Amino acid sequence: MAKTSYVDLLPTIEATYYSNLKIADRFIVPHVVMKKTFFSRKRVKGLTQKSLLPQIAEDWAKLSTAEKTAWTNAGAVRNLNGWRMFVADKCARIKNGLSGNATPSLLHQSWVGKIKISAPAEEIKIAQVHPRFYWISKAVYGHKGMREPVKVTEAMSLPLTLSINYKSNLTSTGAGSFAKFYAEIWYSYQGQNLTHILEIPIDLIADWKNATATLSNLETVVIGYTLYIHLYKMTGELYFDNIKATHSAQNWVRDTYCEDIYQTFSRAFYQIPDHWAPITLPNGAEYDSVYEDF
């Protein structure tokens, strides 16, 4: 097989080239592979049998107008219409072996973050960093499934508002216990590097609820911040969704809908920080994105 390091296409053959070939690995061993544009009847039949959309469409058609409106309202939280929100949730239910339909909610949708602590663990602490400059993984427009690293400049401008939706079932294991979601804000004042804490306490026992906190101003230059979820001297479970850190009229939280809070990056994307990195994670403590029938 011939190997090339560079291909200079003539304008007359460029359309034909990309209609038959597609880019595979673009970073480690860059190469192109054949694009499958024709499928046999047997293969087409197999693909349609694997699709969940026909089944989901039937379930959607059975919903009342009021139920569809409820899905539309829930989808609006994630900038989705009611049909797309229903499809996302139904696919997750089927993948997790659950029958029936979920009850749409404005506080959680589809996948949510989950923290679980059991003995011998009594603590867990996870973090999401927000320096002034960092990288994210972003979809490439016009190329299905392709992503690229993109550098982000997050110039922080107060006020900063934190928001989290959560459900908790926690038990204190000793004095000084706490559960909280907070931001540690780095700032410079008179030549000193200092921090300010903006905190949301988490109730030990609570059904799904929203909690917020706002920092309006600091009379100094803000450099960046790190978000933490920290449970100390606790056992039990904490579910959360729709996490936000809003400033400059934008929510900057990565994976705000908690679809994959344990995601890490490697290879050409190694410079992208984890969605939520473990700071304290002893044996018996765990966190991940889950789908459960609340």
C-alpha positions in Angstrom: 0.0 0.0 0.0 1.4 3.4 -1.0 2.0 5.9 1.8 2.0 9.6 1.3 2.6 12.5 3.6 0.8 15.2 1.6 -1.9 15.2 -1.1 -2.4 18.3 -3.3 -5.8 17.9 -4.9 -6.8 19.6 -8.2 -10.1 21.5 -7.8 -11.7 19.3 -10.5 -11.2 16.1 -8.5 -11.6 17.4 -5.0 -15.4 16.6 -4.8 -14.8 13.0 -6.2 -12.0 12.4 -3.7 -14.0 13.4 -0.6 -17.1 11.5 -1.9 -15.1 8.2 -1.8 -12.6 8.7 1.0 -12.7 10.0 4.5 -10.2 11.0 7.1 -9.4 8.4 9.8 -6.8 9.1 12.5 -5.7 12.7 12.0 -3.1 13.0 14.7 -1.0 9.9 15.5 -0.8 8.1 12.1 -2.8 10.3 9.7 -4.5 8.4 6.9 -7.6 8.1 4.8 -10.0 5.2 4.5 -12.7 4.3 2.0 -16.1 5.8 2.7 -19.0 3.3 2.6 -21.6 4.9 0.4 -23.4 1.8 -0.9 -25.0 -0.8 1.3 -26.5 -4.2 0.3 -30.1 -4.9 1.0 -29.1 -7.2 3.8 -26.9 -4.6 5.4 -29.6 -1.9 5.1 -32.0 -4.3 6.8 -29.6 -5.0 9.6 -29.0 -1.3 10.2 -32.7 -0.5 10.4 -33.3 -3.4 12.8 -30.6 -1.9 15.1 -32.2 1.6 15.1 -34.3 2.5 18.1 -36.1 5.3 16.3 -39.0 3.3 14.9 -39.8 2.0 18.4 -39.3 5.4 20.0 -41.5 7.0 17.4 -44.4 4.7 18.2 -44.0 5.5 22.0 -43.9 9.2 21.2 -47.1 9.0 19.1 -48.9 7.4 22.1 -48.2 10.4 24.3 -51.0 12.9 25.1 -50.6 16.6 24.2 -50.0 17.4 27.8 -47.2 14.8 28.1 -45.5 16.1 24.9 -45.7 19.6 26.3 -44.0 18.4 29.5 -41.2 16.9 27.4 -40.9 20.1 25.4 -40.5 22.1 28.7 -37.8 19.6 29.9 -36.0 19.8 26.6 -35.9 23.6 26.7 -33.5 23.3 29.7 -31.0 21.6 27.3 -31.9 23.6 24.2 -33.7 20.6 22.7 -37.2 20.3 21.4 -39.6 17.8 23.0 -39.0 15.0 20.5 -35.2 15.1 20.7 -35.4 15.2 24.5 -37.7 12.2 24.5 -35.4 10.3 22.1 -32.3 11.0 24.3 -34.1 9.8 27.4 -35.7 6.8 25.8 -32.4 5.6 24.3 -30.8 5.8 27.8 -33.7 3.9 29.3 -33.4 1.1 26.7 -29.6 0.9 27.1 -30.1 0.5 30.9 -32.8 -2.2 30.5 -35.7 0.0 31.8 -39.2 -0.3 30.3 -41.8 2.4 30.0 -41.3 6.1 29.8 -39.6 8.5 32.3 -41.4 11.4 33.9 -39.9 14.6 32.3 -38.4 17.0 34.8 -37.0 20.5 34.7 -34.3 19.6 37.3 -32.7 16.5 35.7 -32.8 15.0 32.2 -31.5 11.7 31.0 -28.0 11.0 32.3 -27.0 12.6 35.7 -23.8 12.7 37.8 -23.7 10.3 40.7 -21.3 10.2 43.7 -21.4 7.2 46.0 -19.5 6.7 49.3 -19.5 3.5 51.3 -17.2 2.2 54.0 -14.3 2.3 54.5 -14.4 5.6 52.6 -15.8 8.8 54.2 -14.7 11.4 51.7 -14.6 12.3 48.1 -13.5 15.4 46.3 -13.6 16.1 42.5 -12.6 19.2 40.6 -13.0 21.0 37.3 -10.3 23.6 36.6 -11.1 26.9 34.9 -7.8 28.8 34.3 -7.7 31.8 31.9 -6.6 29.5 29.0 -7.4 25.8 28.5 -8.4 23.4 25.8 -11.7 21.7 25.1 -12.9 19.0 22.6 -15.3 20.4 20.0 -17.2 18.8 17.2 -16.1 19.6 13.7 -18.9 21.2 11.7 -19.9 19.1 8.7 -17.9 16.0 9.8 -20.0 13.5 11.7 -18.2 12.0 14.7 -15.1 14.1 14.2 -13.8 16.3 17.0 -10.8 18.6 17.4 -9.0 20.4 20.3 -9.9 24.0 20.6 -8.2 26.6 22.8 -10.5 28.6 25.1 -9.9 32.0 26.6 -12.1 32.4 29.7 -11.6 36.0 30.7 -13.6 36.1 34.0 -15.8 39.0 34.7 -17.9 39.1 37.9 -20.6 38.5 38.9 -20.1 34.7 39.1 -23.2 32.6 39.7 -23.0 28.9 40.7 -26.0 26.6 40.2 -26.6 22.9 40.8 -29.6 20.6 40.8 -29.2 17.7 43.1 -30.8 14.8 45.0 -29.1 13.5 48.2 -29.3 10.7 50.6 -26.2 11.2 52.8 -25.3 10.2 56.4 -22.8 12.0 58.6 -20.1 9.7 60.0 -18.6 12.2 62.5 -17.9 15.7 63.7 -17.0 18.3 61.1 -18.8 16.5 58.3 -20.0 18.5 55.3 -21.2 18.3 51.7 -20.8 21.2 49.3 -20.3 22.5 45.8 -18.1 25.5 45.6 -15.7 27.6 43.5 -12.2 28.5 44.7 -11.5 31.8 43.0 -7.9 32.9 42.4 -7.2 36.6 42.5 -4.3 39.0 42.9 -4.3 41.8 45.4 -1.3 44.1 46.2 1.2 41.6 44.8 -0.4 38.6 46.7 -2.0 35.6 45.2 -5.2 34.9 47.2 -8.4 32.9 47.0 -12.0 33.5 47.7 -14.6 30.7 48.3 -18.1 30.9 46.8 -20.0 27.9 48.3 -23.3 26.1 48.0 -24.0 23.8 51.0 -25.7 20.5 50.1 -28.5 19.1 52.3 -27.9 15.6 53.6 -31.4 14.5 52.7 -33.2 16.2 49.8 -35.4 15.4 46.8 -34.4 17.0 43.5 -33.9 20.7 44.1 -32.0 23.7 42.7 -29.4 25.7 44.7 -27.5 28.8 43.7 -24.9 31.2 45.0 -23.5 34.5 43.5 -20.4 36.5 44.0 -21.1 40.0 42.8 -17.7 41.7 43.1 -14.1 41.6 44.3 -12.1 44.8 44.3 -9.2 43.2 42.5 -8.1 41.3 39.4 -9.6 37.8 39.1 -7.3 35.3 37.5 -9.3 32.0 37.4 -11.2 29.5 39.5 -11.7 25.8 40.2 -15.0 24.1 40.8 -15.2 21.4 43.5 -17.8 18.9 44.8 -16.6 17.8 48.2 -18.1 15.4 50.6 -16.3 14.9 53.9 -17.1 12.4 56.7 -20.1 11.2 54.7 -21.6 8.0 53.3 -24.4 7.6 50.9 -25.3 8.9 47.5 -25.5 12.3 45.7 -27.1 12.8 42.3 -26.6 16.1 40.4 -27.3 17.6 37.0 -27.4 21.0 35.2 -24.3 22.3 36.9 -23.5 25.9 36.0 -20.8 28.5 36.6 -22.1 31.6 34.8 -20.2 34.8 34.2 -19.8 37.2 31.3 -23.3 36.1 30.2 -22.2 32.5 29.6 -22.2 29.1 31.4 -18.6 27.8 31.4 -19.0 24.4 33.0 -17.8 21.5 30.8 -20.3 18.7 30.6 -23.0 20.8 32.3 -25.6 18.1 31.7 -23.4 15.4 33.3 -23.5 13.0 30.3 -19.9 11.8 31.0 -18.5 13.3 34.2 -15.7 10.6 34.3 -14.4 11.4 30.8 -10.7 11.7 30.4 -8.7 12.7 27.3 -5.6 11.1 25.8 -3.4 10.9 22.6 -3.9 14.1 20.6 -6.3 15.4 23.1 -4.0 15.0 26.1 -3.9 18.7 26.8 -7.7 18.8 27.5 -8.4 18.8 31.2 -10.8 16.0 32.6 -14.4 16.9 32.9 -14.1 16.2 36.7 -10.8 15.1 38.0 -10.4 13.1 41.3 -8.6 15.0 44.1 -9.6 12.6 46.9 -10.9 9.2 45.9 -10.3 6.5 48.5 -11.4 2.9 48.2 -15.1 2.8 48.6 -15.8 6.2 46.9 -16.8 6.5 43.3 -18.3 8.8 40.7 -19.7 8.5 37.2 -22.6 9.4 35.0 -25.7 7.2 35.4 -29.2 6.8 34.3 -31.7 5.9 36.9 -35.5 5.8 37.1 -36.2 8.6 39.6 
